[in-house]
Amino acid sequence: MTKPRLSAITWSLSAVAVGVLLVGCSASVKAETSEPKISKDKLAATVAEKLAATTGQPKPDITCPEDLAGKVGNTTRCKLTASDGSTLGVTVKVSSVDGDNINFDIKADDTPSPAAN
């Protein structure tokens, strides 16, 4: 999968809208190793796809700092970056693991961080 890019015209962060839309959002990814885990790139792509599907907007620019191990309760923090440079934290938490399928919930922060000047 290629890393999604944020559309400069169509995306702007609205903490209320994005936060409300992502509450309870979940996804599932098939792990491809003996120890189930999702690579940080695949996780970022899946979070971006789920966000785009939820909002009806193009895929946002999402980055995740680490792979997500397939153990219930494990979390990582990803970051959505808007075209204006503002960011929104996104928490990803493993909700269940079924063999090599890792199911996780996605929750965006309520408030974005402004762009650095």
DSSP file (Angstrom, degrees, kcal/mol; ACC not computed):
  #  RESIDUE AA STRUCTURE BP1 BP2  ACC     N-H-->O    O-->H-N    N-H-->O    O-->H-N    TCO  KAPPA ALPHA  PHI   PSI    X-CA   Y-CA   Z-CA
    1    1 A M              0   0    0      0, 0.0     2,-0.2     0, 0.0    44,-0.1   0.000 360.0 360.0 360.0 147.0    0.0    0.0    0.0
    2    2 A T        -     0   0    0      1,-0.1     0, 0.0    43,-0.1     0, 0.0  -0.628 360.0 -98.8 -92.5 154.8    1.2    3.5   -0.6
    3    3 A K        -     0   0    0     -2,-0.2    -1,-0.1     1,-0.1    58,-0.1  -0.596  42.9-123.5 -74.2 123.8    1.2    6.2    2.0
    4    4 A P        -     0   0    0      0, 0.0     2,-0.4     0, 0.0    58,-0.2  -0.351  21.1-146.1 -69.5 148.8   -1.9    8.4    1.7
    5    5 A R        -     0   0    0     56,-0.1     2,-0.3    54,-0.1    54,-0.0  -0.882  17.4-113.6-114.5 148.2   -1.5   12.1    1.2
    6    6 A L        -     0   0    0     -2,-0.4     2,-0.5    75,-0.1    53,-0.1  -0.611  25.9-123.3 -81.5 134.1   -3.8   14.8    2.6
    7    7 A S     >  -     0   0    0     -2,-0.3     4,-1.7    52,-0.2    76,-0.3  -0.679  14.8-148.6 -78.0 122.2   -5.7   16.9    0.0
    8    8 A A  T  4 S+     0   0    0     -2,-0.5    -1,-0.2     1,-0.2    75,-0.1   0.789  93.1  41.5 -63.8 -28.8   -4.8   20.5    0.7
    9    9 A I  T  4 S+     0   0    0      1,-0.1    -1,-0.2    74,-0.0    -2,-0.0   0.883 117.7  40.1 -87.8 -40.5   -8.3   21.7   -0.4
   10   10 A T  T  4 S+     0   0    0      1,-0.0     2,-0.5     2,-0.0    -2,-0.2   0.690 100.0  73.9 -90.9 -18.6  -10.7   19.2    1.1
   11   11 A W     <  +     0   0    0     -4,-1.7     2,-0.3    46,-0.0    72,-0.3  -0.827  42.9 151.7-103.6 131.7   -9.2   18.5    4.5
   12   12 A S        -     0   0    0     -2,-0.5     2,-0.4    70,-0.1    -3,-0.0  -0.966  45.5-109.2-143.3 148.1   -9.4   20.8    7.5
   13   13 A L        +     0   0    0     -2,-0.3     2,-0.5     4,-0.0     3,-0.1  -0.622  31.6 176.8 -83.0 128.9   -9.4   19.6   11.1
   14   14 A S     >  -     0   0    0     -2,-0.4     4,-3.1     1,-0.1     5,-0.4  -0.934  15.7-159.2-125.4 105.9  -12.5   20.0   13.1
   15   15 A A  H  > S+     0   0    0     -2,-0.5     4,-2.2     1,-0.2     5,-0.3   0.878  91.0  46.8 -55.8 -42.0  -11.9   18.5   16.5
   16   16 A V  H  > S+     0   0    0      2,-0.2     4,-2.4     3,-0.2     5,-0.2   0.956 116.6  42.3 -66.5 -49.4  -15.6   18.1   17.2
   17   17 A A  H  > S+     0   0    0      2,-0.2     4,-2.2     1,-0.2    -2,-0.2   0.944 120.1  41.1 -65.4 -49.2  -16.4   16.5   13.8
   18   18 A V  H  X S+     0   0    0     -4,-3.1     4,-1.8     2,-0.2    90,-0.3   0.925 116.0  50.3 -66.9 -43.8  -13.4   14.2   13.6
   19   19 A G  H  X S+     0   0    0     -4,-2.2     4,-1.0    -5,-0.4    89,-0.3   0.911 113.1  45.6 -60.4 -43.7  -13.6   13.2   17.3
   20   20 A V  H  < S+     0   0    0     -4,-2.4     3,-0.4    -5,-0.3    -1,-0.2   0.899 112.3  51.4 -66.8 -40.7  -17.2   12.4   17.1
   21   21 A L  H  < S+     0   0    0     -4,-2.2    -1,-0.2    -5,-0.2    -2,-0.2   0.809 111.7  46.7 -67.9 -29.5  -16.8   10.4   13.8
   22   22 A L  H >< S+     0   0    0     -4,-1.8     3,-2.2    -5,-0.2    84,-0.3   0.635  79.9 111.8 -91.6 -12.8  -14.0    8.3   15.1
   23   23 A V  T 3< S+     0   0    0     -4,-1.0    84,-0.1    -3,-0.4     3,-0.1  -0.434  94.7   6.2 -61.7 125.5  -15.5    7.3   18.5
   24   24 A G  T 3  S+     0   0    0      1,-0.3    -1,-0.3    -2,-0.2     2,-0.1   0.478  92.8 145.6  81.2   1.6  -16.2    3.6   18.3
   25   25 A C  E <   +A  106   0A   0     -3,-2.2    81,-3.3    81,-0.8     2,-0.3  -0.482  24.0 177.5 -69.9 140.8  -14.5    3.2   14.9
   26   26 A S  E     -A  105   0A   0     79,-0.3     2,-0.3    -2,-0.1    79,-0.3  -0.951  13.8-174.4-144.1 164.8  -12.8   -0.1   14.5
   27   27 A A  E     -A  104   0A   0     77,-2.8    77,-3.0    -2,-0.3     2,-0.4  -0.940  14.6-139.0-151.0 169.0  -10.8   -2.1   12.0
   28   28 A S  E     -A  103   0A   0     -2,-0.3     2,-0.4    75,-0.3    75,-0.2  -0.999  15.0-175.0-137.4 137.6   -9.3   -5.5   11.4
   29   29 A V  E     -A  102   0A   0     73,-2.5    73,-3.4    -2,-0.4     2,-0.5  -0.998  25.1-126.9-134.7 137.0   -6.0   -6.4    9.8
   30   30 A K  E     -A  101   0A   0     -2,-0.4    71,-0.3    71,-0.3     2,-0.2  -0.725  27.3-137.7 -82.5 123.4   -4.5   -9.8    9.1
   31   31 A A        -     0   0    0     69,-5.0     7,-0.1    -2,-0.5    69,-0.1  -0.511   6.8-154.7 -79.3 150.5   -1.0  -10.1   10.5
   32   32 A E        +     0   0    0      5,-0.6     2,-0.3    -2,-0.2    -1,-0.1  -0.003  64.6  71.9-118.4  28.6    1.6  -11.8    8.4
   33   33 A T  S    S-     0   0    0      4,-0.1    -2,-0.1    67,-0.1     4,-0.1  -0.860  88.2-106.2-134.8 170.5    4.0  -13.1   11.0
   34   34 A S  S    S+     0   0    0     -2,-0.3    -1,-0.1     1,-0.2    -3,-0.0   0.883 116.7  51.5 -66.9 -37.4    4.1  -15.9   13.6
   35   35 A E  S    S-     0   0    0     -3,-0.0    -1,-0.2    65,-0.0    -3,-0.1  -0.894 104.9-120.1 -95.3 113.9    3.6  -13.3   16.3
   36   36 A P        +     0   0    0      0, 0.0    34,-3.3     0, 0.0     2,-0.3  -0.334  54.3 139.5 -61.7 126.5    0.6  -11.3   15.2
   37   37 A K  E     -F   69   0B   0     32,-0.3    -5,-0.6    63,-0.1     2,-0.5  -0.969  44.8-129.4-158.5 157.3    1.5   -7.6   14.8
   38   38 A I  E     -F   68   0B   0     30,-2.5    30,-2.6    -2,-0.3    -7,-0.1  -0.937  29.1-120.8-111.7 128.9    0.7   -4.8   12.3
   39   39 A S     >  -     0   0    0     -2,-0.5     4,-2.7    28,-0.2     5,-0.2  -0.307  24.8-115.6 -64.4 153.5    3.6   -2.8   10.8
   40   40 A K  H  > S+     0   0    0      1,-0.2     4,-2.2     2,-0.2    24,-0.2   0.850 116.0  50.5 -60.7 -34.8    3.4    0.9   11.5
   41   41 A D  H  > S+     0   0    0      2,-0.2     4,-2.2     1,-0.2    -1,-0.2   0.916 112.0  45.4 -70.4 -42.9    3.0    1.6    7.8
   42   42 A K  H  > S+     0   0    0      2,-0.2     4,-2.4     1,-0.2    -2,-0.2   0.888 113.3  51.6 -67.1 -38.1    0.1   -0.9    7.3
   43   43 A L  H  X S+     0   0    0     -4,-2.7     4,-2.7     2,-0.2     5,-0.2   0.932 110.0  48.6 -62.4 -46.6   -1.5    0.5   10.5
   44   44 A A  H  X S+     0   0    0     -4,-2.2     4,-2.4     1,-0.2    -2,-0.2   0.910 112.5  48.7 -60.7 -42.9   -1.3    4.1    9.3
   45   45 A A  H  X S+     0   0    0     -4,-2.2     4,-2.4     2,-0.2    -1,-0.2   0.900 112.6  47.7 -64.9 -40.7   -2.8    3.1    5.9
   46   46 A T  H  X S+     0   0    0     -4,-2.4     4,-2.6     2,-0.2    -2,-0.2   0.909 112.0  49.0 -68.0 -42.3   -5.6    1.2    7.6
   47   47 A V  H  X S+     0   0    0     -4,-2.7     4,-2.5     2,-0.2    -2,-0.2   0.918 112.4  49.2 -62.0 -43.2   -6.4    4.0   10.0
   48   48 A A  H  X S+     0   0    0     -4,-2.4     4,-2.6    -5,-0.2    -2,-0.2   0.916 111.8  48.5 -62.4 -43.7   -6.4    6.5    7.0
   49   49 A E  H  X S+     0   0    0     -4,-2.4     4,-2.4     2,-0.2    -2,-0.2   0.919 112.6  47.8 -62.3 -44.1   -8.7    4.2    5.0
   50   50 A K  H  X S+     0   0    0     -4,-2.6     4,-2.2     2,-0.2    -2,-0.2   0.909 112.6  48.9 -65.3 -41.7  -11.1    3.8    7.9
   51   51 A L  H  X S+     0   0    0     -4,-2.5     4,-2.5     2,-0.2     6,-0.3   0.926 111.5  49.2 -63.0 -44.8  -11.1    7.6    8.6
   52   52 A A  H  X>S+     0   0    0     -4,-2.6     4,-2.2     1,-0.2     5,-0.6   0.916 112.4  48.0 -61.4 -42.9  -11.8    8.3    4.9
   53   53 A A  H  <5S+     0   0    0     -4,-2.4    -1,-0.2     1,-0.2    -2,-0.2   0.873 113.6  48.0 -65.3 -36.9  -14.6    5.8    4.8
   54   54 A T  H  <5S+     0   0    0     -4,-2.2    -2,-0.2    -5,-0.2    -1,-0.2   0.873 122.3  32.3 -71.5 -38.4  -16.1    7.2    8.0
   55   55 A T  H  <5S-     0   0    0     -4,-2.5    -2,-0.2    -5,-0.2    -1,-0.2   0.649  97.7-127.4 -96.0 -16.6  -16.0   10.9    6.9
   56   56 A G  T  <5S+     0   0    0     -4,-2.2    -3,-0.2     1,-0.3    -4,-0.1   0.675  72.3 118.5  75.0  16.5  -16.5   10.5    3.2
   57   57 A Q  S   <S-     0   0    0     -5,-0.6    -1,-0.3    -6,-0.3    -2,-0.2  -0.632  74.8 -80.9-107.8 167.5  -13.3   12.5    2.6
   58   58 A P        -     0   0    0      0, 0.0    -1,-0.2     0, 0.0   -51,-0.1  -0.218  65.8 -76.8 -60.9 160.1  -10.0   11.6    0.9
   59   59 A K        -     0   0    0      1,-0.1   -52,-0.2   -53,-0.1   -10,-0.1  -0.388  52.9-135.5 -61.1 130.6   -7.5    9.6    2.9
   60   60 A P        -     0   0    0      0, 0.0     2,-0.8     0, 0.0    22,-0.1  -0.352  26.4 -92.6 -81.6 168.4   -5.7   11.9    5.4
   61   61 A D  E     +B   81   0A   0     20,-0.7    20,-2.4    -2,-0.1     2,-0.4  -0.752  53.9 176.3 -82.5 108.3   -2.0   11.9    6.1
   62   62 A I  E     -B   80   0A   0     -2,-0.8     2,-0.4   -58,-0.2    18,-0.2  -0.945  11.3-174.8-117.5 135.9   -1.6    9.4    9.1
   63   63 A T  E     -B   79   0A   0     16,-2.1    16,-2.9    -2,-0.4   -22,-0.1  -0.989   6.3-163.0-127.4 142.5    1.7    8.4   10.7
   64   64 A C        -     0   0    0     -2,-0.4    14,-0.2    14,-0.2   -20,-0.1  -0.978  14.0-145.7-123.2 138.0    2.2    5.8   13.4
   65   65 A P  S    S+     0   0    0      0, 0.0     2,-0.3     0, 0.0   -25,-0.1   0.659  73.9  10.4 -80.1 -15.5    5.4    5.6   15.4
   66   66 A E  S    S-     0   0    0    -26,-0.1     2,-0.1    11,-0.1    10,-0.0  -0.973  82.3 -84.8-156.7 163.1    5.6    1.8   15.9
   67   67 A D        -     0   0    0     -2,-0.3     2,-0.6   -28,-0.1   -28,-0.2  -0.367  43.4-125.0 -66.8 155.7    4.3   -1.6   15.0
   68   68 A L  E     -F   38   0B   0    -30,-2.6   -30,-2.5    -2,-0.1     2,-0.2  -0.929  18.9-140.8-110.7 113.4    1.2   -2.7   16.9
   69   69 A A  E     -F   37   0B   0     -2,-0.6     2,-2.2   -32,-0.2   -32,-0.3  -0.488  21.9-117.2 -72.4 139.9    1.5   -6.1   18.6
   70   70 A G  S    S+     0   0    0    -34,-3.3     2,-0.4    -2,-0.2    -1,-0.1  -0.440  70.6 122.7 -80.9  68.6   -1.6   -8.2   18.5
   71   71 A K  S >  S-     0   0    0     -2,-2.2     3,-2.5    25,-0.1    23,-0.3  -0.997  71.0-104.2-129.1 126.4   -2.3   -8.4   22.2
   72   72 A V  T 3  S+     0   0    0     -2,-0.4    23,-0.2     1,-0.3     3,-0.1  -0.202 107.0  22.1 -51.9 130.9   -5.6   -7.3   23.6
   73   73 A G  T 3  S+     0   0    0     21,-2.5    -1,-0.3     1,-0.3    22,-0.1   0.140  86.4 134.8  96.9 -18.7   -5.2   -3.9   25.3
   74   74 A N    <   -     0   0    0     -3,-2.5    20,-2.8    -5,-0.2    -1,-0.3  -0.371  34.4-171.9 -62.9 142.0   -2.1   -2.8   23.5
   75   75 A T  E     - C   0  93A   0     18,-0.2     2,-0.3    -3,-0.1    18,-0.2  -0.911  17.0-175.9-132.5 160.1   -2.2    0.7   22.2
   76   76 A T  E     - C   0  92A   0     16,-1.9    16,-2.7    -2,-0.3     2,-0.6  -0.964  24.2-125.6-146.5 161.0   -0.2    3.1   20.1
   77   77 A R  E     - C   0  91A   0     -2,-0.3    14,-0.2    14,-0.2     2,-0.2  -0.945  26.0-174.7-113.5 119.5   -0.7    6.8   19.2
   78   78 A C  E     - C   0  90A   0     12,-3.4    12,-2.6    -2,-0.6     2,-0.4  -0.581  16.2-132.3-102.6 170.8   -0.8    7.8   15.6
   79   79 A K  E     -BC  63  89A   0    -16,-2.9   -16,-2.1    10,-0.2     2,-0.5  -0.990   6.0-155.5-133.3 130.6   -0.9   11.3   14.2
   80   80 A L  E     -BC  62  88A   0      8,-2.8     8,-2.2    -2,-0.4     2,-0.5  -0.901  16.0-161.2 -98.3 127.2   -3.2   12.9   11.6
   81   81 A T  E     -BC  61  87A   0    -20,-2.4   -20,-0.7    -2,-0.5     6,-0.2  -0.954   4.8-150.1-114.6 124.1   -1.5   15.9    9.9
   82   82 A A    >   -     0   0    0      4,-3.0     3,-2.0    -2,-0.5   -70,-0.1  -0.397  31.6-103.7 -85.6 165.8   -3.7   18.5    8.1
   83   83 A S  T 3  S+     0   0    0    -72,-0.3   -75,-0.1   -76,-0.3    -1,-0.1   0.752 121.3  58.2 -62.8 -24.5   -2.6   20.5    5.1
   84   84 A D  T 3  S-     0   0    0      2,-0.1    -1,-0.3     1,-0.0    31,-0.1   0.438 121.1-107.3 -85.0   1.7   -2.3   23.6    7.3
   85   85 A G  S <  S+     0   0    0     -3,-2.0    31,-0.3     1,-0.3    -2,-0.1   0.308  76.6 133.9  91.9  -9.2    0.2   21.7    9.6
   86   86 A S        -     0   0    0     29,-0.2    -4,-3.0    -5,-0.1    -1,-0.3  -0.397  41.4-150.5 -71.2 155.3   -2.2   21.2   12.5
   87   87 A T  E     -CD  81 113A   0     26,-2.3    26,-3.1    -6,-0.2     2,-0.4  -0.879  13.9-158.9-129.2 158.5   -2.2   17.7   14.0
   88   88 A L  E     -C   80   0A   0     -8,-2.2    -8,-2.8    -2,-0.3     2,-0.2  -0.989  21.7-129.2-137.8 126.5   -4.7   15.5   15.7
   89   89 A G  E     -C   79   0A   0     -2,-0.4    20,-2.9    22,-0.4     2,-0.4  -0.492  20.5-163.0 -74.6 144.8   -3.7   12.5   17.9
   90   90 A V  E     -CE  78 108A   0    -12,-2.6   -12,-3.4    18,-0.2     2,-0.5  -0.986   6.1-150.4-132.5 120.7   -5.3    9.2   17.2
   91   91 A T  E     -CE  77 107A   0     16,-3.2    16,-2.4    -2,-0.4     2,-0.5  -0.783   8.6-165.4 -92.6 131.6   -5.3    6.3   19.7
   92   92 A V  E     -CE  76 106A   0    -16,-2.7   -16,-1.9    -2,-0.5     2,-0.4  -0.978   9.2-176.8-118.0 124.6   -5.4    2.8   18.3
   93   93 A K  E     -CE  75 105A   0     12,-2.2    12,-2.8    -2,-0.5     2,-0.3  -0.982  28.6-121.5-128.7 129.3   -6.2    0.0   20.8
   94   94 A V  E     + E   0 104A   0    -20,-2.8   -21,-2.5    -2,-0.4    10,-0.3  -0.522  29.2 177.8 -67.8 123.3   -6.3   -3.7   20.1
   95   95 A S  E     -     0   0A   0      8,-2.5     2,-0.3     1,-0.4     9,-0.2   0.749  62.6 -12.2 -99.5 -30.4   -9.8   -5.0   21.0
   96   96 A S  E     - E   0 103A   0      7,-1.5     7,-3.0   -25,-0.1     2,-0.4  -0.979  51.4-144.9-164.5 159.1   -9.4   -8.7   20.0
   97   97 A V  E     - E   0 102A   0     -2,-0.3     2,-0.5     5,-0.2     5,-0.2  -0.997  11.3-176.2-132.0 127.0   -7.1  -11.1   18.2
   98   98 A D  E >   - E   0 101A   0      3,-2.7     3,-1.9    -2,-0.4     2,-0.5  -0.867  66.2 -60.0-125.2  95.1   -8.5  -14.1   16.3
   99   99 A G  T 3  S-     0   0    0     -2,-0.5     0, 0.0     1,-0.3     0, 0.0  -0.566 122.0 -15.9  66.4-117.1   -5.6  -16.2   15.0
  100  100 A D  T 3  S+     0   0    0     -2,-0.5   -69,-5.0    -3,-0.1     2,-0.6   0.251 116.0 101.6-103.6  13.5   -3.6  -13.8   12.8
  101  101 A N  E <   -AE  30  98A   0     -3,-1.9    -3,-2.7   -71,-0.3     2,-0.6  -0.869  56.2-161.0 -96.7 124.2   -6.4  -11.2   12.5
  102  102 A I  E     -AE  29  97A   0    -73,-3.4   -73,-2.5    -2,-0.6     2,-0.4  -0.925   2.8-162.6-107.6 120.0   -5.9   -8.2   14.8
  103  103 A N  E     +AE  28  96A   0     -7,-3.0    -8,-2.5    -2,-0.6    -7,-1.5  -0.843  16.1 174.9-101.0 137.5   -9.1   -6.1   15.5
  104  104 A F  E     -AE  27  94A   0    -77,-3.0   -77,-2.8    -2,-0.4     2,-0.3  -0.978  26.4-130.0-144.6 156.5   -8.6   -2.6   16.9
  105  105 A D  E     -AE  26  93A   0    -12,-2.8   -12,-2.2    -2,-0.3     2,-0.4  -0.774  18.3-149.0-103.4 149.8  -10.5    0.5   17.8
  106  106 A I  E     +AE  25  92A   0    -81,-3.3   -81,-0.8    -2,-0.3     2,-0.4  -0.978  16.6 175.5-123.3 129.0   -9.7    4.0   16.7
  107  107 A K  E     - E   0  91A   0    -16,-2.4   -16,-3.2    -2,-0.4     2,-0.2  -0.973  16.3-149.6-137.8 121.8  -10.3    7.1   18.7
  108  108 A A  E     - E   0  90A   0     -2,-0.4   -18,-0.2   -89,-0.3   -86,-0.0  -0.571  29.5-102.3 -84.7 150.8   -9.2   10.7   17.7
  109  109 A D        -     0   0    0    -20,-2.9    -1,-0.1    -2,-0.2   -90,-0.1  -0.260  24.7-125.6 -62.4 158.7   -8.4   13.3   20.3
  110  110 A D  S    S+     0   0    0      1,-0.2   -91,-0.2   -91,-0.1    -1,-0.1   0.763  92.5  43.5 -78.6 -26.5  -11.0   16.0   20.9
  111  111 A T  S    S-     0   0    0    -96,-0.1   -22,-0.4   -92,-0.1    -1,-0.2  -0.975  75.6-138.9-128.4 128.4   -8.7   18.9   20.3
  112  112 A P        -     0   0    0      0, 0.0   -24,-0.2     0, 0.0   -97,-0.0  -0.409  21.5-119.5 -77.1 159.5   -6.2   19.4   17.5
  113  113 A S  B     -D   87   0A   0    -26,-3.1   -26,-2.3    -2,-0.1     3,-0.1  -0.858  34.0-116.8 -95.0 133.0   -2.7   20.9   18.0
  114  114 A P        -     0   0    0      0, 0.0     3,-0.1     0, 0.0   -29,-0.1  -0.217  37.8 -87.9 -66.3 160.1   -2.2   24.0   16.0
  115  115 A A        -     0   0    0    -31,-0.1     2,-0.2     1,-0.1   -29,-0.2  -0.369  46.4-106.2 -64.5 144.4    0.5   24.2   13.4
  116  116 A A              0   0    0    -31,-0.3    -1,-0.1     1,-0.1    -3,-0.0  -0.530 360.0 360.0 -71.7 139.3    4.0   25.2   14.5
  117  117 A N              0   0    0     -2,-0.2    -1,-0.1    -3,-0.1    -2,-0.0   0.439 360.0 360.0 -91.7 360.0    4.9   28.7   13.5
